[in-house]
Amino acid sequence: MLGQEELRTFAEQGFLVLPQVVSHELVARAAAAVDGSIAAEPPGSGVRGPYFYFPASQQVPDLLSLLMDSPAFELAECLTGSNTLTPPEQVQIALNIPPFSHRPGGPHIDGFPPEPDGRPGTFTLLAGVLLSDQLDEDAGNLWAWPGTHLTHAEYFRRYGPDAFFKAAGYPHISLPEPVQIRGRAGDLLLAHYLLGHNIGGNTAKQTRRAIYFRVKRSGHNPRWREFLQDPWLEYDPIRSLAT
């Protein structure tokens, strides 16, 4: 369970990093699955920086287990409410291959280009499990801009939710200083969909590995316009904390 302080931190910052949520056994099985994906479709000897795989969840049970067979899914529902989230249909294997001397100029939000039906690819929250240690900066870390989940919602209230399409994932907002997500293999990142984030560089010796799940609350798709403007629409415990 998440305590009141953790809920307040999420409300203010837009993300949490929870240590050692996923067991070593589940991490080891997931790492072996990632090895299999890399062997089947190697990035290539000249590839540096980000490289992704997007398998369907049912095709990679050892990756889906990171979320569903650990406390991770229940912890995510501490933010949205009990029995509110639906298991993700897709998994992202996110590699960051060194050397990659890159510093992002700013953040983005996911969901552009739109889905085939014209709806933005919005979701409720991002759940990420680290499969490699990232104890230092510039080791392939994800960059996050704290509090931008609130600033993005303000932007869409001002310009309307259809401004999403013109912004193309990069709404023009005022930005705080970014932070680089640090942690160990087995740590869990929970981040609001509207939190600005981006890919960082990797000057470490090892490839950064993380698994990301884009999780939706039941009934999310029809209310995407309202969700872009109200950051706590699908976060009942956070809303009740703020009122």
C-alpha positions as CSV (number, residue, x, y, z in Angstrom):
1,M,0.0,0.0,0.0
2,L,1.0,3.6,-0.6
3,G,1.0,6.0,2.4
4,Q,-0.4,9.5,2.4
5,E,3.1,11.0,1.9
6,E,3.6,9.0,-1.2
7,L,0.2,10.0,-2.5
8,R,1.1,13.7,-1.9
9,T,4.4,13.3,-3.6
10,F,2.7,11.8,-6.7
11,A,0.2,14.6,-6.6
12,E,2.9,17.2,-6.6
13,Q,5.6,15.6,-8.7
14,G,3.6,13.4,-11.0
15,F,5.7,10.3,-10.4
16,L,7.0,7.9,-7.8
17,V,10.0,5.5,-7.7
18,L,9.3,2.6,-5.4
19,P,12.3,0.4,-4.5
20,Q,12.5,-3.4,-4.9
21,V,8.8,-4.0,-5.8
22,V,9.6,-6.8,-8.2
23,S,11.4,-9.9,-7.0
24,H,14.8,-11.0,-8.2
25,E,13.2,-14.1,-9.7
26,L,10.7,-12.2,-11.8
27,V,13.5,-9.8,-12.9
28,A,15.7,-12.7,-13.9
29,R,12.9,-14.3,-15.9
30,A,12.2,-11.0,-17.6
31,A,15.9,-10.4,-18.4
32,A,16.0,-13.8,-20.1
33,A,12.9,-12.9,-22.2
34,V,14.6,-9.6,-23.2
35,D,17.7,-11.6,-24.2
36,G,15.5,-13.7,-26.4
37,S,14.0,-10.7,-28.1
38,I,17.4,-9.2,-28.8
39,A,18.7,-12.5,-30.2
40,A,15.7,-12.8,-32.5
41,E,15.9,-9.2,-33.7
42,P,19.4,-7.7,-32.9
43,P,19.6,-3.9,-32.9
44,G,22.7,-4.0,-35.1
45,S,26.3,-3.3,-34.3
46,G,26.1,0.4,-35.2
47,V,22.9,1.2,-33.2
48,R,23.4,3.6,-30.3
49,G,20.9,5.1,-27.9
50,P,17.2,4.1,-27.7
51,Y,16.0,0.8,-29.2
52,F,12.6,-0.6,-28.6
53,Y,10.5,-3.7,-29.0
54,F,6.7,-3.6,-28.6
55,P,5.4,-7.2,-28.2
56,A,1.8,-8.0,-27.3
57,S,1.4,-8.8,-23.7
58,Q,0.2,-12.3,-24.2
59,Q,3.3,-13.1,-26.3
60,V,5.7,-12.2,-23.4
61,P,4.2,-13.6,-20.2
62,D,7.6,-13.3,-18.4
63,L,7.5,-9.6,-19.0
64,L,3.8,-9.1,-18.1
65,S,4.6,-11.0,-14.8
66,L,6.7,-8.0,-13.7
67,L,3.4,-6.0,-13.4
68,M,0.8,-8.7,-12.7
69,D,2.6,-11.2,-10.6
70,S,4.3,-8.7,-8.3
71,P,2.8,-5.9,-6.1
72,A,3.2,-3.4,-9.0
73,F,-0.3,-3.5,-10.3
74,E,-1.9,-3.2,-6.8
75,L,0.4,-0.3,-6.1
76,A,-0.7,1.4,-9.3
77,E,-4.3,1.0,-8.2
78,C,-3.5,2.7,-4.9
79,L,-3.3,5.8,-7.1
80,T,-6.4,5.2,-9.2
81,G,-8.7,3.1,-6.9
82,S,-9.2,-0.6,-6.3
83,N,-10.2,-2.7,-9.3
84,T,-10.1,0.3,-11.7
85,L,-7.2,-0.6,-14.0
86,T,-7.1,-3.0,-17.0
87,P,-4.1,-5.1,-17.8
88,P,-2.1,-3.6,-20.7
89,E,-2.3,-5.2,-24.1
90,Q,1.2,-4.3,-25.1
91,V,4.7,-4.2,-23.4
92,Q,7.6,-1.9,-24.3
93,I,11.2,-3.2,-24.0
94,A,13.2,-0.1,-23.8
95,L,17.0,-0.3,-24.4
96,N,19.5,2.6,-24.3
97,I,22.7,1.4,-25.8
98,P,26.0,3.2,-25.0
99,P,27.8,5.3,-25.9
100,F,25.1,7.8,-26.5
101,S,26.0,11.4,-25.5
102,H,22.6,13.0,-25.6
103,R,20.8,15.5,-23.4
104,P,17.2,16.1,-24.2
105,G,16.2,19.7,-24.9
106,G,12.7,19.2,-23.4
107,P,10.0,16.8,-22.6
108,H,7.1,15.2,-24.5
109,I,3.9,13.4,-23.7
110,D,3.0,10.1,-25.4
111,G,0.1,9.4,-27.8
112,F,1.1,11.1,-31.0
113,P,0.6,10.3,-33.8
114,P,-3.0,9.3,-33.1
115,E,-4.5,5.9,-33.1
116,P,-6.1,4.6,-36.4
117,D,-9.6,5.8,-35.1
118,G,-8.2,9.3,-34.8
119,R,-8.1,9.3,-31.0
120,P,-4.8,10.2,-29.3
121,G,-3.0,7.3,-27.7
122,T,-3.6,8.5,-24.2
123,F,-3.6,6.3,-21.1
124,T,-3.8,6.7,-17.4
125,L,-0.4,6.0,-16.1
126,L,3.0,4.6,-17.1
127,A,4.4,1.7,-15.0
128,G,8.0,1.0,-15.6
129,V,10.2,-1.7,-14.1
130,L,14.0,-1.3,-14.2
131,L,15.9,-4.4,-15.3
132,S,19.3,-2.9,-14.9
133,D,20.8,-0.6,-12.1
134,Q,20.8,3.1,-12.9
135,L,22.4,4.5,-9.9
136,D,24.2,7.4,-11.6
137,E,23.1,10.1,-14.0
138,D,23.6,9.8,-17.8
139,A,23.4,6.0,-17.6
140,G,20.4,5.7,-20.0
141,N,18.1,7.2,-17.4
142,L,14.6,8.4,-18.2
143,W,14.4,12.2,-17.7
144,A,11.3,13.6,-16.0
145,W,10.1,17.2,-15.5
146,P,8.4,17.2,-12.1
147,G,4.9,18.8,-11.9
148,T,4.4,19.1,-15.6
149,H,1.4,16.8,-15.4
150,L,-0.4,19.8,-13.8
151,T,1.0,22.3,-16.3
152,H,0.0,20.1,-19.3
153,A,-3.5,19.9,-17.9
154,E,-3.6,23.6,-17.5
155,Y,-2.5,24.0,-21.1
156,F,-5.3,21.8,-22.4
157,R,-7.9,23.6,-20.3
158,R,-6.7,26.9,-21.8
159,Y,-6.5,25.8,-25.4
160,G,-8.8,22.8,-25.5
161,P,-8.1,19.1,-25.7
162,D,-7.9,19.1,-29.5
163,A,-4.8,21.3,-29.1
164,F,-3.1,17.9,-28.5
165,F,-3.0,17.3,-32.3
166,K,-1.3,20.6,-33.1
167,A,1.2,20.2,-30.2
168,A,2.1,16.7,-31.6
169,G,3.3,15.5,-28.2
170,Y,5.2,18.8,-27.4
171,P,2.9,21.4,-25.8
172,H,4.6,24.7,-25.2
173,I,4.7,25.0,-21.5
174,S,7.0,26.5,-18.8
175,L,9.4,23.9,-17.6
176,P,11.1,23.2,-14.3
177,E,14.5,21.6,-13.9
178,P,14.4,18.0,-15.0
179,V,15.5,15.0,-12.9
180,Q,17.0,11.7,-14.0
181,I,15.2,8.6,-12.7
182,R,17.6,6.5,-10.7
183,G,17.2,3.1,-9.2
184,R,18.0,-0.6,-9.1
185,A,16.8,-3.6,-11.0
186,G,13.4,-4.4,-9.6
187,D,12.4,-0.8,-8.8
188,L,9.1,0.4,-10.0
189,L,8.3,3.8,-11.6
190,L,4.7,5.0,-11.6
191,A,4.2,8.2,-13.6
192,H,1.1,10.2,-14.6
193,Y,0.4,10.1,-18.3
194,L,0.6,13.9,-18.5
195,L,4.1,14.0,-16.9
196,G,6.7,15.4,-19.4
197,H,9.5,13.0,-19.9
198,N,12.2,12.1,-22.5
199,I,15.1,9.8,-23.3
200,G,18.5,10.6,-21.8
201,G,22.0,9.8,-22.9
202,N,24.0,6.8,-21.8
203,T,27.7,7.3,-21.1
204,A,27.9,4.2,-18.9
205,K,29.4,0.9,-19.9
206,Q,26.2,-1.2,-19.9
207,T,23.0,-1.0,-21.9
208,R,20.1,0.4,-19.9
209,R,17.1,-2.0,-19.8
210,A,13.6,-1.1,-18.6
211,I,10.1,-2.5,-19.3
212,Y,7.2,-0.1,-19.6
213,F,3.5,-0.7,-19.4
214,R,1.0,1.9,-20.5
215,V,-2.0,1.2,-18.3
216,K,-5.5,2.6,-18.7
217,R,-8.4,2.9,-16.2
218,S,-11.5,1.1,-17.4
219,G,-13.5,3.4,-19.7
220,H,-10.6,5.6,-20.4
221,N,-10.8,6.0,-24.2
222,P,-14.2,7.8,-24.5
223,R,-13.2,10.4,-22.0
224,W,-9.8,11.3,-23.3
225,R,-10.7,15.0,-23.8
226,E,-11.8,15.4,-20.2
227,F,-8.8,13.5,-19.0
228,L,-6.4,15.8,-20.7
229,Q,-7.9,18.8,-18.9
230,D,-8.4,17.1,-15.4
231,P,-5.3,15.4,-14.2
232,W,-7.2,13.6,-11.4
233,L,-10.2,12.4,-13.4
234,E,-9.0,8.8,-13.1
235,Y,-7.1,9.1,-9.8
236,D,-9.8,9.0,-7.1
237,P,-7.5,8.7,-4.1
238,I,-5.5,11.7,-5.3
239,R,-8.6,13.7,-5.9
240,S,-10.0,12.9,-2.4
241,L,-6.6,13.9,-0.9
242,A,-6.7,17.3,-2.7
243,T,-10.3,18.1,-1.6
